[in-house]
């Protein structure tokens, strides 16, 4: 790989934000270098292998241009191929350390290589939080999901009972959204009242298709290889167990942004999402560093919004480089 002494742009991540950013940056002759992540067991367990969260998804029905739907891995592979077609270079390693205190920025990867860069785009995504049950892991993409908007309209979830786990705004929104498709939604929460905002909580409790399951936690996800999820067993504070027939379980207990490697060098919100200096752009607290996709998006967390932010990050980086006389 012919690598310049100082990269004009390094993109960290390998989801829709990263590949879209790379496509735009490559077409602008910025010669982007993408760090897509390492093929490590640690990344597998965290759900941060190359090609991002969509690589762990089966059918994607809400990405424009695919009227019949597209498999998540296929969408990401094609996006990567499109970026490479225009000259994007890809390294299958993690960025494990960055120094954003001086220019050019210095990055260190998991193979020990050091890279200098004029601009950096953080597009490392956010990993959905799951309960950590072995049975939950077994049925991921076979009835277990962490995104109702992504998966709720799939045939397996239509006109059947579903379970949502959580008690905050995310859980309330997911439960409400799923009532468009499910015959009934059971909302399992550890406490005896929702943590969601008052208006969201009132809306959920007033919905006849939503039944709260208070003071309870999921004990096990039940199902089979052929059918996927068929039921969810919950346990209340008195250790009483109840089996709820359902074709799906949605974990709505938040996301953890993948920003540990930044070691606090960028401003983040209280949940760890990178704070954008200008909400209409992708600028961060450090000039020349941009953020795109779920790592800087605590609200939408969709493939299409991530792709849009990736486009913006490439354009923002190109304009910044031009203003600095580098490009």
C-alpha positions, 0 to 999 in steps of 0.5 A: 500500500502506497501510503503518504507521509501525512494522510489527508483524511483517515476514517475510523469505522466501517458502517454506512457513515464510514463508507459513504464518507470514503466514497465522497472523500475518494471522489474529491481526490482526498485519498481516504484511508479507512480503518475498518476494525480488526477481525478479533474475538473481542470485536466479535463479542462487542459486535464491532467487527468490520462492516458494522452493525448492519453486518449483524442484521438480516433483512434491511427494508428501509434503505432507499434504492432497494424496494425488495429489501437487501441483506445488511452484510450485502449492503455493507460489502457493496458500499465498501466495494464502491469506496474501493472502486474510487481509490479508498485504501482499507486497513483491517485493524483497530485504531487503539490510540490517538493524539489529537493535541497536535497537528498532524494528528497521530494515530496508532493501530492494533498492529503497532503502526503509526499514522499521521493525518491532517483530518480524522473522521470518527465513524465508529458507531454505537453498540446496542446494549443487550441483557447478556443472556446466553439465550439472547445471543443465540436468537439475535436476528432470529427474533431478538433485536435492539432496533424496532424501527429497523426490524419491527415491520419484518413478517415474523413480527406482524400480528404476533405478541412481542416483548420490549425490555426497558423503561426509558424513552427508548423503550417507550418509543420502541413499544409504541412503534411496534404496536403498528405491527404486533398484536400485543406488546409486553413492556418488561421493566425492573421497576414499578413505573417507567423512567421515560418522560411523562408524556411518553409514559402516559402515551404508553400506558394509555395504549391498549395494545401495550401491557406493562410487566412491572418489577420483572426481568427477562430470565430466558429467551425461548425458541428453536432453531427452526422457529426462532424466538417463541417465548420469553420467560420473565422473573419478578422480584418475588422470584415468580416466573412467567412465560410470555408467548412472543415471536420477538424480544426487543432490547431497549436499554440504550447504546454505548458509543464506541469512543473508548480509544479517544480517551476523553480527547473529544467532548461528549454528552453524558452518555458518551456520544460525540458532541457536534460543535455545530448540530448542522455539521459534523465538526467536533470540539477539536478542529480538523476532527469530524464525527459521523453516524451513530457515534454522534447520534443519540437520537436516530441511529439509522443506516440512512442518517449515518450515511447522510452524516458520512457525506457531510463529514467528507464535505466538511473535511474537504472544505477544512483542508482547502481552507488550510491550503492542504487540498 
